[in-house]
Amino acid sequence: MSVSQDMNNDFETPFIKKLNSFDWIFAVLLIAGSIFAYQKYAHLMDVYEVGILFGTGLSLIAMGWFWKPSRMLMVMIALLSLFAINLYGTDIARAEANFFLKFLFSSQSATMWMSALFVMATVTYFIELGTQNTFVGKVATAMVWSATTMGFVGLMVRWRESYLLGSDIGHIPVSNLYEVFILFAIITALIYLFYEAHYKTRSMGGFVLLVITASIAFLLWYHFEKSAHEIKPLVPALKSYWMKIHVPANFVGYGAFALAAMIGVAYLIKDRAVRKNPNGLIAARLPDLEMMDDVMHKSIALGFAFFTIATVLGAMWAAEAWGGYWSWDPKETWALIVWLNYAAWLHMRLMKGLRGVPLAWWAIIGLFVTSFAFLGVNMFLSGLHSYGEL
């Protein structure tokens, strides 16, 4: 049988028939985990949050089926988070008394490990780019997986810590800039890890990790200068189940846009190197231009889809909280600007056939537009979203 016939048969086979016993065991474990979480914390959830819990479980099953390396990530997050939560028991003070909590698995310790690993991974990726050493590249990838794991564990444990401080304080850790910068770092890293495996190259790693390291620098400044790591009660506007779906969807968008921008930087460096010296070191080491163009396109398409969903969810949340779907608040206005920017990017690529350098520059400029919508509005403008100020 020819390769083309094999591919045709592969596409014709229903996906469900491609699943093996390990796929189904993974699904059963996730469903069991969702039921366990429901039984243990149902008294803290309303009917919408129960729906979010089981919807998330099904989404993670789909993710594990389509991207098998993510399974081990989920398992490690679950095991380490449950281990830390069990060490806490019902006493938040154990964070300073228990060795594992103090130095590894409290929310603050896990976040610091995440930060250190991301910074070290950035350096290691550039060393791999310069030396083309396979082992160094594997170390860099392992660091990113480890950092992503610790970041997720930090958020999961922080969630539990908030409830240990008081049931009126407890909330999902996506409510302030400190928490969402952690979310941004791990989501961006996760998207990158998928592309790294899909395209079988680590040459983009250093560039993508640069934006993650920048977010880590802000996170550490925010921690030490503003004591933002302290868990505080939610403001009334954020006490909503909408936050649990609106914010994560937003940050898949932000992470994908940031990744596309950093690939755009690599694209411009490669393009300039090829023009100057096609046989030079930089031209040889950086990924193929067509591949990077494809990654930019897929990242922006992914980010645009999730950002669109997040914007719709945000409008529905606004209608419930403030009585109207849209009020031209600065945050809403800049969200619309971001949406229009990437809608135009995709239109120019898909409908007008634009490629290459112009779109790379556009992706980079788009990151600055998105950064202002995400952070600048909080710093310089006020409105209904004023609770997000620095």
N, C-alpha and C positions, 0 to 999 in steps of 0.2 A: 504493500500500500504506500502511495506517495505521501510526501510531507503535506502537500495541499489537501489531500483527502483526509489525512489525520486532523488537520486544522478544521476542516469543514465538519467532520464528525464531532469534534470537540465543541464547536459552536452549536451544533444541532442537539447535543445532549443536554437535557434540562439540568440546571445547576444543582437542583436538589439531589439528583442521581449521582453527582460527582462527590458527594459528601461521604466520608468514611466513618468508621466507628469512633475515632478520636474527635471528629467534628461534633458528633452527637453527644459524646461524653462532656465535651467543653460546653455545649449548649445546656445540658442538664445541670452542670455545676453552676452556671450563671443563673439559671432559673432558681435553683436551690438557694443561691446567695441572695437573690432578690426576695424570696419568701422569708429567709432568715432575717433580713433587714426589716421587712414589713412586720414580722412577729415581734421583733425587739423594739422597734421605734414607731409603731403604728399610732401610738397615743400622741405623738408629736406631729402627725401628718394629717392634712385634710384630704378630701377625695381627689383633688387635683394633683396633690403631691404624690399620692399613691399611684396615680396614672403616670406621673413623671418617672417614678421609681421603676415600674415595670416596663415602661417605654424605653428607658435607658438600658435596662437589662437586655431587651430585644435588640436594641441598636448595637450593643457591645457584642452580642452573638453574631450579628451580621458582619461587624468589623473583624471579629476573630476568624470567621469563615473566609472572608475575602483577603485578609492580610494576616496570615498565620503567625508571623513573628510577634504580633501584638498580644497574642495569648499569654506568653510568658510574662510580658509587662503587666497584664491584668492580674495574673496569679501572684506575682511578687508584690504588687500594690496591696492586694487583698491580705496576703499573709503578714506583711510588715505592719500594715495599718491595724489589723486585728491584734497583733502582738502588742503594739504600743497602747492601744485602747484597753487591752486586758491589764497591762502594767499600771495604767492609771487607776483602774477600778472606778471609784467614785470620788477620788481625792486629787484635785488639780495640783496640790502641793507636792505630789510625788515627782513632778517634773524636775525638781532640784535634788531629790533624795535618791532616785533610782539611776544607776549608771547608764543603762541603755536609753532611758528617756533624756537624761541630761546631755549625753554626748552623741546620740544617734537619732532617736526617733520622736522626740517631742517636735512640735511643729517648727519651732525655731531652729533646733539642731538639724532637722531634715532639710530645711530651707537653706541653711548655711552650707551643708554638704552639696546640695544642688548647685548653689552659686559657685563653689570652688570647682566642682567637676565641669561645669560649663566653661569657665574661664580656662581651665587646663585643656579641655577638649579643643578650644579655639586655637591655642598655641600648637597643640599636637597635630591638628589638621593642616596647618601651614607648614609644619615640619615635614609631614607626609607629602605635601604638594611639592616641596623643594627636593626631597630625597627619593620620592617614589618608592619608599620602603613599605612593603605590604603589612608587615607586623605593626609598624607605627600607625598605619591607617586603621587596622583592627582595634588597636588600643583607643584611638580617637572615637571610633564608633561605639565601643564598649562604654567609654566615659559618657557619651551622650545618652545611651540607654540608661545608664546608672543615674545620671543627673535627672532624667525625666522621671524615673521611678521615685527618686527621693523627693522631687517636687510634688508629685501626686500624693505621696505618703504625707508630706508636710501639710497639704491642704486637707486631706481626709482626717488627719489627727487634729488639726486646728478646728475642724468642724465639731469634733467631739469635745475638744477643750472649751469651746464656746458654751456648750450645754452644761459642762461641769461648773462653769462660772455662774450659771443660773438659767433656768428654762426661759426666762424673759430675755436673756442675752443671746441664747443659742441661735445660730443662723448658718446657712451655707456660705463658705468663705469665698464669695465673689462680689463683695459689697463695697469695697473701697479700692483705692489705687494700689495699695500694698498687695492685696490679695490678687487683683487682676493682673498685676505685673508678673506674679508667679505663674498665673494661668497663661499669660501671653508667652512666656519663655518655654513652658513645657508643650504647649500646642504647636508653636513654631518648630520646636525640635522634633516633635512627632511627625509633622508633615514632611520635614526634611528627611527623616529616617526612611519614610516610605519612598521618597524619590531616590534616595541614595541606593536603596535595594533594587528599585525598579530599573534604574538606568545603569546600575553596576559601576558607579564611579564615586569616589570620595573627594574629587577635585573641587567640588562646590562647597564642601563642608566648612572650610575656614571663613568663606564670605558670609554664609548664612549664620554661622555662629557669632560673627561680629555683631549683628543686630541683637542677638540674644545676650551677648556680653554687655552691650550698651544698656539693655533693660535691667541686667543684674546690677550694673553700676548705679542706676537710678534706685533700684530696690534697696541696695545697701545704704545709699545716702538717706533714703526715706526712712529706713529702719533706725539708723543711729542719730540722724539729725532731728527727725520729727517723732521718734518713738511710735512709728506707724504700725509696728508689729503688735502693739497692745490690742487685745480684743475688746471692742466696745459694742454697746447695744445698737441695733439698727435704728435709723431715723424712720419715722412712720411711713414715709413714701416707699421705702424699700421692703416693708413687711408684706411681701406678696409672692405667691407661687410663680408669677411671671418672671421674677428675677432669676429663677433656677433654669429657665430655658433661654431667656433673652440674652443674658450676659455671655454664657458659653458659646451660643451661636455667633454673637458679635466677635468673639475673640478667635474663633476659627477663621472668620473673615480677616481680622487684623493680622493674624499670624501668616495666613497665605499671602496677603498683600506685602508684608514685610519680606517674606522669603522671595517673592517675585522681584522686589526692588534690589535685593542683594545679588540675585542672579543677574539682574540688569547691570550691576557694577562689574561683575565678572565678565559679562558679555562685552562691555565697552573696552575693558582691559585687553581681552582676547582679540577683539576686532582691531584695536590700535596696534597690537603686537604683530598680527598677521600682515597688516599693511606695511609696517616698518621692516619686519624680518620674518617671513613665513617659516623659516627654519630655526628660529630662535627658541630659547628655553621656555619663555612664557607662552608662546604660541603652541609649543608642543605639550606643555603640562596642563593647560587649562582645557576644559571639555570642549567638544565640538560646538560651533556656533548654532547649528540647527537644533542640537539637543537642548541647549540653554534657551533658545527661543521657544521650544516646545514646553519646557518646564515653566517659563514665565507665563505662557498662555494657559496651561493647565492650572497653575497656582491662582492666577487672577480669576479664572472661571470658577474654581472652587470657592475662593474668597467672596466673589460676587454673589454666588448662590446663597451662601450662609449669611452674608451681610444683608441680602434682600429679605431672607427669612427673619433675621434679627430686627430689621426695621419694621416689618409688619407686626411682629410680636411686640415691639416697643410701642407702636401706635395703639395696639389693643390694650396694653398696660396703661398707657396714658389716658385712654378713654375711661378705664376703670378708676384710675387714681385722681384724674383732674377733670373728668367729664367731657373730654374732647380728644379725637384721634390725632389732631395736629394743631399746634399753637404757634409755630414759627419761633419757638424757643431756640437760643443759639446752638444748643447741642443737636436739636432736630434739624436745624438749617444746615449745619455742617455735615451731618449724616447724609443729608440729601446731596450736598456737594460731592462727598466721597462717592456716593452711589452713581451720580451722573458721570463723574470722572472715569470710573471703571466701566460703566456702560458704554461710554464713548470709546474707551480703549478696545473693548471687545468688538464693538461695531466696526472700528477701523481695521481691525485684524481680520475679522470673519467676512465682512461685507465688501471692504475696499482692498483687501489683500495686502495691507501694510505689514511690513516685517522689519526685523533688524534693529539698527541703531535708534531710529526715532521711537520705537516702542520701548526700547531699553531705557532711554532717557525719560520717557513718559512714566514708566513703572517706578523709577527713582523719585521723580517729582511727586508721583502719587503717594509715595510713602510720607513725604513731608506734609502733604494735604491731609492724609489720614492721621498723622501724628498730631497735627493741630486739632483735628476733630476729637481725637482721643484725649489729649493732654492739654493742648493750648487753650481750648475752650474753658477747661476747669481752672486754668491759671489766670486768664485775662478777661473772661466774660462771665456774666452772671445770668441767672434765669431760673426756670423751674428745676433744673438739674444742679443747683448751687450746692447741694449736699456733697458733690464730688470735688469740691475745691481742695487745693493742696493745703 
